[in-house]
Amino acid sequence: MDLVPALEEPLKKVLGPATAKVMAEHLGLHTVGDLLHHYPRRYEERGQLTHLADLPMDEHVTVVAQVADARLHTFASPRAPRGKGQRLEVTITDGSGRLQLVFFGNGVHKPHKELLPGTRAMFAGKVSVFNRRLQLAHPAYELLRGDGEEATESVESWAGALIPIYPATAKLESWKIGKAVQTVLPSAQEAVDPLPESLRAGRGLVTLPEALLKIHRPHTKADIADARARLKWDEAFVLQVALARRRHADAQLPAVARRPRPDGLLAAFDDRMPFTLTEGQQKVSREIFADLATEHPMHRLLQGEVGSGKTLVALRAMLAVVDAGGQAALLAPTEVLAQQHHRSVTEMMGELAEGGMLGGAEHATKVVLLTGSMGAAARRQALLDLATGEAGIVIGTHALIEDKVQFHDLGLVVVDEQHRFGVEQRDALRGKGKQPPHLLVMTATPIPRTVAMTVFGDLETSVLDQLPAGRSPIASHVVPAADKPHFLARAWERVREEVAQGHQAYVVCPRIGDEEDDKKAKKSAEDDADKRPPLAVLDVAEQLARGPLKGLKVEVLHGRMQPDDKDAVMRRFAAGETDVLVATTVIEVGVNVPNATAMVIMDADRFGVSQLHQLRGRVGRGTAPGLCLLVTEMPEASAARQRLNAVAATLDGFELSRIDLEQRREGDVLGQAQSGARSSLRVLAVIEDEEIIAEARQEAAAVVAADPELQRLPGLRTALDALLDEEREQYLEKG
């Protein structure tokens, strides 16, 4: 009978069913190997104290500190025995800052005896605010010095001079995880090394068993540095091998080379274009056309600033494919965006989009729209046009992926805002060609180079970082509604001034405010009593129409409206019939109304950095300057306010993407895998470790070129299987 390898041993066999259940449910750890790869987040030095001044709000923290003061208060309480309740308040310090701990009821007796002034301990709990002071309510704790000798010994048994602090939860404190790691640590000796020996030795990296021992039980800070250097390489290299194998497999696929005709549709389109392409657009177009001319499928990521002209570049690629006898499909994440793309493409093409119609140009083709909510007759006609090849270009939502959609000869798939789609959806559309079609992925969310190498590692990258001539600057300001309510009044005056000059404005809110939405908001408010529900489109629109924007034509737009209603609202706004559009983030991408010059984002702190940048990109698209006002009630010193200040300070999306990445937890970078597994990044920091990622990408490409099946590297194959089961390798989630 085969023995289970030590690192694949289920935790319930080693730690018992109760601890294993909590580890599985709260940390996603199931095997000994999972636990060994659950690394400490940081280390405290025994005898030193944690800096308390920078504790994050609403997060579960572990701190090492000393008790400065402990007081037991008695108060009247009808619910307590004999009508008297007890509250223990303990103040802990690190010498520069203080934090209050509070215990109630029956929970006061043990800490009252143990947490005496001068006692050192580790404390774990969720940081909250009471009476404007930070506190931990009912924290778990483990004594490090003082009277609790038994507790001290239990910590000493697994923690030396450096105490590892693990990512923990309310149900499983850091020191309990540390003790569990102590139990399984001997198994680290059996860890199979994924790095080729030549690579490991050539870079002076320690072995994997040694790295695991040093990361969990370091004697010195140099041990931690050695372990992290090695484990970062593991993460970077195994991930890059997965991506290199996907690139290698894609490169083996056949595709039809698509070259435009010198006197075809693309030439006719270029002749009628009223402006010349920017240098950036010309360069990116050359890269795309070179890929389209090969007999392997193009896999290219086109990223560019908001308004840099990606759609025009993509349209020229689609026209080149139609010229070469193929069809092109543009996949958009929302109906609003699909309709917007259809409108702008048909406007840009004019009579070239009227193939088969009276008045259509000689080289014209048909451009059809396909969405889930189309009427039966229009849908039937669109499907027929695709199947016969009458339509050279189709623009649609995920409705394009359905089984009944058949193409005559699909040559190019353009995916807009890739991060909104699962890879399975993208690949389902790619499967509709006679041979694999070429693929162009567009994103207006600027991505730092390292993220492009990890998240989009199976795609070649083109960057558009020039804005077309004539684009106006956008002024951005933070409006602190709580500190300075008159600033908000002035914001509405500015909107009226823009409308008086013949322009239009957006007001963006985080939620809709209909019945279904209100239920969610009510539950969220109950879960977090300190926060009011986010502002809602329907409420804000009504208040503005009756109050500061009275007399202006105000309309609403949100995702739960009927598609025809959404389209009608957008058409009226695009035609200038509506002064102010109050919307959710449904307008975030692709919406192009050059006459809209002002945007007010309510509760701006509830949006991410890249989302705010996307939203802001909806104004300043014409010749008049744009204005973006970020309204918030968050205090000046808060992290959320700093984030908004950063957005207001720069229009450089690449700079903002770095800020965004630095402010988010590293594990969020790669997103969730299709299987729901946790991110593979634990020690690799994609901003700081750019050099490692770039080198790992080169090494991985060389390894895969020499041995695509990794037959000579069984350790690497095992690590790859652990990172990605077979399906996950096929569908690596795109961030």
URKAKA-V899474 format. One record per residue. N is the residue number from 0. OMEGA is omega in whole degrees, -180 to 180 (NA if undefined). Layout:
# URKAKA-V899474
{{N/OMEGA} {N/OMEGA}}
This chain:
# URKAKA-V899474
{{0/-180} {1/174} {2/177} {3/177} {4/-173} {5/-176} {6/177} {7/180} {8/178} {9/-178} {10/-178} {11/178} {12/-174} {13/-174} {14/-176} {15/-173} {16/-175} {17/-180} {18/-178} {19/-179} {20/180} {21/-180} {22/180} {23/-174} {24/-171} {25/-179} {26/180} {27/-179} {28/-176} {29/-175} {30/176} {31/179} {32/177} {33/-177} {34/179} {35/178} {36/172} {37/-169} {38/174} {39/177} {40/179} {41/-178} {42/172} {43/177} {44/178} {45/-178} {46/173} {47/-178} {48/180} {49/175} {50/-172} {51/-172} {52/-172} {53/-177} {54/-179} {55/178} {56/172} {57/178} {58/178} {59/-176} {60/171} {61/-180} {62/172} {63/-175} {64/-177} {65/179} {66/178} {67/-172} {68/176} {69/-178} {70/179} {71/180} {72/174} {73/-179} {74/-180} {75/179} {76/-179} {77/-177} {78/-177} {79/176} {80/-180} {81/173} {82/-179} {83/177} {84/179} {85/177} {86/178} {87/177} {88/-179} {89/176} {90/177} {91/-175} {92/172} {93/-179} {94/179} {95/-180} {96/-180} {97/179} {98/-180} {99/172} {100/178} {101/178} {102/-179} {103/168} {104/-177} {105/-178} {106/-175} {107/-167} {108/-177} {109/179} {110/180} {111/180} {112/-170} {113/-173} {114/-179} {115/179} {116/-179} {117/-179} {118/174} {119/180} {120/168} {121/180} {122/179} {123/178} {124/-179} {125/-178} {126/176} {127/179} {128/174} {129/-177} {130/177} {131/177} {132/177} {133/176} {134/168} {135/178} {136/180} {137/180} {138/167} {139/179} {140/177} {141/-176} {142/177} {143/177} {144/176} {145/-169} {146/-174} {147/-174} {148/-177} {149/179} {150/-180} {151/-179} {152/-177} {153/178} {154/180} {155/-175} {156/179} {157/-178} {158/177} {159/-179} {160/179} {161/-177} {162/179} {163/176} {164/-174} {165/168} {166/-171} {167/177} {168/179} {169/-176} {170/-173} {171/-175} {172/-177} {173/-175} {174/176} {175/177} {176/179} {177/-180} {178/178} {179/178} {180/179} {181/-179} {182/-173} {183/-173} {184/178} {185/-180} {186/-180} {187/-180} {188/-177} {189/-180} {190/-179} {191/-174} {192/-179} {193/-176} {194/172} {195/-175} {196/-178} {197/-180} {198/-178} {199/-177} {200/-178} {201/-179} {202/176} {203/-178} {204/178} {205/179} {206/-179} {207/178} {208/-180} {209/180} {210/180} {211/177} {212/-176} {213/-179} {214/-178} {215/-176} {216/-178} {217/173} {218/-178} {219/177} {220/177} {221/176} {222/-179} {223/-179} {224/179} {225/-177} {226/-177} {227/179} {228/-179} {229/-174} {230/175} {231/179} {232/177} {233/-176} {234/-178} {235/-173} {236/-178} {237/179} {238/-179} {239/175} {240/178} {241/-179} {242/179} {243/178} {244/178} {245/178} {246/-179} {247/-179} {248/-180} {249/-178} {250/179} {251/-176} {252/175} {253/173} {254/177} {255/176} {256/-178} {257/180} {258/-179} {259/176} {260/-178} {261/-178} {262/-173} {263/-175} {264/-178} {265/180} {266/180} {267/180} {268/-179} {269/-180} {270/-176} {271/180} {272/-174} {273/-179} {274/179} {275/179} {276/174} {277/177} {278/-180} {279/180} {280/179} {281/-178} {282/-179} {283/178} {284/179} {285/179} {286/-178} {287/-178} {288/177} {289/178} {290/-178} {291/-177} {292/-179} {293/-178} {294/169} {295/-175} {296/171} {297/171} {298/-173} {299/174} {300/176} {301/178} {302/-178} {303/179} {304/172} {305/176} {306/-178} {307/175} {308/179} {309/-176} {310/180} {311/179} {312/-179} {313/-179} {314/179} {315/177} {316/180} {317/180} {318/178} {319/-180} {320/178} {321/176} {322/-175} {323/174} {324/-180} {325/176} {326/179} {327/179} {328/176} {329/-176} {330/-179} {331/-174} {332/-178} {333/178} {334/180} {335/-178} {336/178} {337/180} {338/179} {339/178} {340/-179} {341/179} {342/-174} {343/179} {344/-179} {345/177} {346/-179} {347/-176} {348/-180} {349/-176} {350/177} {351/179} {352/-175} {353/180} {354/178} {355/-179} {356/176} {357/-179} {358/178} {359/-178} {360/-175} {361/-176} {362/-170} {363/172} {364/178} {365/176} {366/-176} {367/177} {368/178} {369/177} {370/-175} {371/-173} {372/-179} {373/175} {374/-174} {375/-176} {376/-179} {377/-179} {378/-180} {379/-179} {380/-180} {381/-180} {382/179} {383/-180} {384/179} {385/-176} {386/-178} {387/-177} {388/178} {389/179} {390/178} {391/-177} {392/173} {393/178} {394/-177} {395/177} {396/180} {397/174} {398/179} {399/-173} {400/-174} {401/-175} {402/-173} {403/179} {404/-180} {405/179} {406/174} {407/179} {408/-176} {409/-176} {410/-177} {411/172} {412/174} {413/-180} {414/-180} {415/180} {416/-175} {417/-173} {418/178} {419/-175} {420/167} {421/-178} {422/178} {423/180} {424/-179} {425/-177} {426/177} {427/179} {428/178} {429/-178} {430/-177} {431/178} {432/175} {433/169} {434/-178} {435/180} {436/172} {437/-175} {438/174} {439/-179} {440/180} {441/171} {442/176} {443/176} {444/-177} {445/-174} {446/176} {447/-174} {448/-177} {449/179} {450/176} {451/-179} {452/-179} {453/-176} {454/-178} {455/-172} {456/179} {457/-179} {458/169} {459/-173} {460/170} {461/-177} {462/173} {463/-178} {464/177} {465/173} {466/177} {467/179} {468/177} {469/177} {470/-176} {471/177} {472/178} {473/175} {474/-179} {475/180} {476/173} {477/179} {478/-178} {479/-171} {480/-177} {481/-178} {482/-172} {483/-176} {484/-179} {485/176} {486/-180} {487/177} {488/179} {489/178} {490/-179} {491/175} {492/180} {493/178} {494/179} {495/-180} {496/179} {497/-180} {498/180} {499/178} {500/177} {501/-179} {502/-179} {503/-176} {504/171} {505/166} {506/-175} {507/179} {508/-176} {509/-178} {510/-172} {511/-179} {512/174} {513/-173} {514/-177} {515/-179} {516/-179} {517/178} {518/180} {519/-177} {520/-180} {521/-180} {522/-179} {523/180} {524/178} {525/-179} {526/-176} {527/-172} {528/-177} {529/-172} {530/173} {531/178} {532/178} {533/179} {534/-173} {535/-179} {536/-173} {537/180} {538/-176} {539/-179} {540/-179} {541/-179} {542/-179} {543/-178} {544/180} {545/-173} {546/-170} {547/-180} {548/-179} {549/179} {550/177} {551/179} {552/-177} {553/176} {554/179} {555/176} {556/176} {557/-171} {558/-177} {559/175} {560/175} {561/-177} {562/-180} {563/179} {564/179} {565/-177} {566/-180} {567/179} {568/-179} {569/179} {570/-180} {571/-179} {572/-180} {573/-179} {574/179} {575/-179} {576/-179} {577/-180} {578/-174} {579/178} {580/177} {581/-168} {582/168} {583/-178} {584/176} {585/179} {586/-169} {587/-175} {588/168} {589/-177} {590/-170} {591/177} {592/-173} {593/-178} {594/179} {595/-173} {596/-176} {597/175} {598/174} {599/-180} {600/-179} {601/-178} {602/-174} {603/-180} {604/-180} {605/179} {606/177} {607/-178} {608/-176} {609/179} {610/178} {611/179} {612/177} {613/-177} {614/-179} {615/-179} {616/177} {617/179} {618/-178} {619/-178} {620/178} {621/-178} {622/-180} {623/-179} {624/-179} {625/179} {626/178} {627/-178} {628/-176} {629/-175} {630/-179} {631/173} {632/-177} {633/-179} {634/-175} {635/-173} {636/-173} {637/178} {638/-179} {639/-179} {640/178} {641/180} {642/180} {643/177} {644/180} {645/180} {646/-179} {647/-173} {648/-177} {649/174} {650/-178} {651/-176} {652/-180} {653/176} {654/180} {655/-180} {656/176} {657/179} {658/-180} {659/-177} {660/-180} {661/-177} {662/-180} {663/174} {664/-175} {665/-176} {666/-179} {667/-168} {668/-178} {669/-178} {670/179} {671/175} {672/-180} {673/-176} {674/-178} {675/-179} {676/-179} {677/178} {678/-179} {679/-176} {680/177} {681/178} {682/-179} {683/178} {684/-168} {685/176} {686/-175} {687/-170} {688/-178} {689/-177} {690/-180} {691/-178} {692/-180} {693/179} {694/180} {695/179} {696/179} {697/-180} {698/-177} {699/180} {700/-179} {701/-179} {702/-177} {703/178} {704/-177} {705/-173} {706/-173} {707/-178} {708/179} {709/-177} {710/-179} {711/-176} {712/-176} {713/179} {714/179} {715/178} {716/179} {717/-180} {718/179} {719/178} {720/179} {721/180} {722/-174} {723/168} {724/-171} {725/-177} {726/-176} {727/176} {728/178} {729/-172} {730/178} {731/-175} {732/177} {733/-163} {734/NA}}
